[in-house]
């Protein structure tokens, strides 16, 4: 039954590149007989730079905002470190950026309100970028992954889409049988990844059916 499933909450990814993976930002457990759950969304962003390997060393977590740039590099044989970078042009909507100034690829993990939600692998000389505000929340049922990461293609497969209204800091969910009801209602039609036509956002929606995540075969 859907009530026995864990419902994962993701931020809608801006792209579906192989170098982009998603963390479930929230994990919700629908009560068996319905009820209410709520979470807050303050939008406080931070980043961590890590070596591009399992159990690689990581930097301290740094706060970051729109139009700000951080530079990631390794120094003196130690793990990646973050430091302030050059200011951007100040144009409206300028993204938050983390520039890889190291000699090899780095993993950049983005956090919202102390919870990870996005990991990007960035080649030397390139930058991980994130445009703000973060936008839609996607509610999805997926089998647990081994490392807590999911491909965008899995997350974008028929989720419930909730465009977060502007200036909202608390989202309340009413679990009603197999449906979700949001308070406040969604902000309206939202752009979709990959250029599809935007779909109207319902104030309620059926829970997505459980879907297994795709696993790559071992070579």
C-alpha positions in Angstrom: 0.0 0.0 0.0 1.2 3.5 -0.7 0.8 4.4 3.0 3.6 1.9 3.8 6.0 3.6 1.4 8.5 6.3 2.1 7.8 9.4 -0.1 11.0 11.2 -1.1 11.0 14.9 -1.7 13.5 16.3 -4.3 14.2 19.7 -5.8 13.6 19.7 -9.5 16.9 19.4 -11.3 17.9 22.0 -13.9 19.4 19.4 -16.2 19.7 15.6 -16.6 23.5 15.4 -17.2 25.2 12.2 -16.2 27.4 14.3 -13.9 24.3 15.4 -11.9 22.8 13.2 -9.1 20.1 14.0 -6.6 19.7 13.5 -2.9 16.2 13.2 -1.4 16.0 16.5 0.5 13.2 15.1 2.7 11.8 11.7 3.5 8.2 11.5 4.5 6.2 8.6 5.9 2.5 8.8 5.1 0.5 7.8 8.2 -1.5 4.5 7.6 -4.9 6.2 8.3 -4.1 9.7 6.8 -3.1 12.8 8.7 -0.8 15.8 8.4 2.9 16.4 8.1 4.8 19.6 7.6 8.4 20.8 6.9 10.0 24.2 6.7 11.8 25.7 3.8 14.1 28.6 4.8 16.3 28.3 1.7 19.7 28.6 3.4 22.2 27.3 0.9 25.7 25.8 1.5 28.2 23.7 -0.5 30.9 21.1 0.1 33.7 20.2 -2.3 34.9 16.6 -2.2 37.4 14.5 -4.1 35.9 12.5 -7.0 36.1 9.1 -5.4 34.4 7.0 -2.7 35.4 8.1 0.8 37.3 11.0 -0.6 38.2 13.9 1.7 35.9 17.0 1.7 36.1 20.6 2.5 34.3 22.4 5.3 30.7 23.5 4.4 30.4 27.0 3.1 27.3 29.2 2.9 26.6 30.6 -0.6 24.0 32.9 -2.1 22.8 34.2 -5.5 25.6 35.8 -7.5 28.3 34.5 -5.2 31.3 32.4 -6.4 33.5 30.1 -4.4 36.7 28.5 -5.7 37.6 24.9 -4.8 41.1 23.6 -4.9 43.5 21.3 -3.1 46.5 22.8 -1.3 49.7 21.3 0.1 48.6 17.7 -0.5 45.5 18.2 1.6 41.8 17.7 0.6 39.7 20.2 -1.3 39.2 23.6 0.3 36.8 26.4 -0.5 37.5 30.1 -0.6 35.8 33.2 -1.9 36.1 33.8 -5.6 35.6 36.7 -8.0 32.3 38.6 -7.8 29.9 38.1 -10.7 28.4 40.9 -12.8 25.5 41.4 -10.4 22.9 40.7 -13.1 19.5 39.7 -11.9 19.2 36.0 -11.5 22.9 35.4 -11.4 23.6 31.8 -10.2 25.6 30.7 -7.2 28.8 29.1 -8.6 31.6 26.9 -7.4 34.6 27.0 -9.7 36.9 24.0 -9.8 40.4 25.4 -9.8 42.0 22.0 -9.0 43.9 19.7 -11.3 41.2 17.0 -11.3 37.5 16.6 -11.1 35.7 17.4 -7.9 32.3 16.6 -6.5 30.2 19.6 -5.4 27.4 18.9 -3.0 24.7 21.5 -2.4 22.7 21.8 0.8 19.5 23.5 1.6 18.7 24.1 5.3 21.5 21.7 6.3 20.2 18.8 4.1 21.9 17.7 0.8 19.8 17.8 -2.3 22.2 17.9 -5.3 25.6 16.6 -6.3 27.5 17.7 -9.4 30.8 16.4 -10.7 32.8 19.3 -12.1 35.9 19.0 -14.4 38.9 21.3 -13.9 38.3 24.8 -15.0 34.5 24.4 -15.0 31.9 25.5 -12.5 28.9 24.0 -10.7 26.0 26.5 -10.9 22.7 26.8 -9.2 20.0 29.3 -10.1 17.8 30.6 -7.3 15.2 30.4 -6.0 15.3 26.6 -6.1 11.7 26.3 -7.4 9.6 23.1 -7.6 9.5 20.2 -5.1 9.0 16.8 -6.6 7.3 14.0 -4.5 8.3 10.5 -5.6 8.3 6.9 -4.4 11.6 5.1 -5.3 13.4 2.1 -3.9 16.2 3.1 -1.6 19.5 3.5 -3.4 22.8 2.2 -2.0 24.5 5.5 -1.6 21.4 7.8 -1.2 21.8 9.3 -4.7 19.3 9.1 -7.6 19.5 9.9 -11.3 17.3 12.8 -12.5 15.6 10.5 -15.0 14.3 8.3 -12.1 13.1 11.3 -10.1 11.4 12.9 -13.1 9.4 9.9 -14.0 5.8 10.9 -13.1 6.3 12.6 -9.8 3.9 14.9 -8.0 5.1 18.5 -8.8 4.7 21.2 -6.2 5.8 24.7 -7.3 6.6 26.4 -4.0 4.8 29.7 -3.6 7.1 32.7 -3.2 8.1 33.6 0.4 6.6 30.4 1.8 8.6 28.9 4.7 6.3 26.1 5.8 4.6 23.5 3.7 1.9 21.3 5.2 0.8 18.0 3.6 -2.5 16.3 4.2 -2.4 12.6 3.4 -5.9 11.6 2.3 -6.2 7.9 1.3 -3.9 7.8 -1.8 -3.8 11.6 -2.4 -1.6 14.5 -1.3 -3.2 17.9 -0.5 -0.8 20.8 -0.1 -1.2 23.8 2.1 -0.6 26.4 0.7 -1.5 25.2 -2.8 1.1 25.2 -5.5 2.2 28.5 -7.2 0.7 27.4 -10.6 2.1 26.0 -13.9 5.8 25.3 -13.6 8.5 24.9 -16.3 9.6 21.3 -16.8 13.1 19.9 -17.4 14.1 19.0 -20.9 11.8 21.5 -22.7 8.5 19.8 -22.2 5.3 21.9 -22.1 4.5 23.1 -18.6 1.6 21.3 -17.0 -1.0 22.9 -14.7 -0.3 22.2 -11.0 -3.1 20.5 -9.2 -3.7 21.3 -5.5 -4.0 17.5 -4.9 -2.5 14.6 -6.6 -2.3 10.8 -6.4 0.8 9.3 -5.0 3.1 8.0 -7.7 3.5 4.2 -7.9 6.7 2.7 -6.5 9.4 2.5 -9.1 12.8 0.8 -8.9 15.8 2.9 -9.6 17.9 1.9 -12.7 21.1 0.1 -11.8 24.1 0.0 -14.2 25.5 -3.5 -14.9 28.9 -4.2 -13.7 31.5 -4.2 -16.4 
